[in-house]
């Protein structure tokens, strides 16, 4: 494969312009979370009564097989939401994985932490060979150590933000399989152009590595179609900049979930997610970062229901596929509101 790595523009060259005093920084400063605020949020998680934050019934999943994936045509771009923010693409014959998380818990531990609502539609063992794994940042619900190690033998390249290469090297990934990206850096291949673009977020997997690595989003543009993958982000003007530089997009995969008034700068409400889609000049929006893990205080179905109502009111096409459902960017997007029959009918259920 012919790969060409480049940095676009002097101000966004690989100079770590957002790196100082050993840390990466957002373009728009995010207020720091001190010890007192951290303890306050932890206290909420331990003491606040959660209502419908986890489903009380089995969620629908469509199982996938290796044969089914291999039979998908090589003449278009196929998209499959695997759960949360994990997405499998077949890009004109090549399989690419975005933020693959297959772990039972989004946690550094196997015995505690947010547990999956549903299984992945396919196991790592059953996946075909993967050409590229793209990572947005190193939080546990986006970077799964065990999954990366299991994918190593069948993956050609790992594309990661600056600093995340250190994690992969420690986990046994060969250095020649890793490409690290600064914001606005591009990779040109014979299938598509990829660009790593800014978000308003943070990084860290422990108590001592806060913002030691970068975070961001991914742009994928082929000759025929274009896709945006948000990773995690608070709402910021960067979405307009990305839209102006790389838009319009046929599909935007936008974070819509795990929002709360205690962390408004690093995650978006559904209203902000829809505005980000508009800023990006997107055509069809697919809400991600929902329906798999309990990471906030809202009901598990609330992000999907709120964004569905908002998009309908604004006349914006919204696609909400069941995990495992195969979509083609050339075909009509899936519009079934699968979560609505599973919403609890009780006075405690949030009203929108």
Secondary structure, DSSP 8 states (H G I E B T S, - for coil): ---EEEE-SGGGSSS-TTEETTEE--SS------HHHHHHHHHHHHHS---SSS-SS---B----HHHHHHS-SSSEEEEEEETTEEEEEETTEEEEES----SBSSS-SSSS-B-SS--SS-TTTS--EEEEE-S--STTT--HHHHHHHGGGEEEEEEETTTHHHHHHTT--GGGEEEE-TTEEEE-SS-EEEEE--S----SSSS-TTSS---EEEEE-SS-EEEE--S----THHHHHHHHH--EEEEEEE-SS--GGGTTTS--HHHHHHHHHHTTEEEEEEES-SS---SSS-TTHHHHHHHHHHHHHT--EE---BT-EEETTS------TTGGGS--STTS---
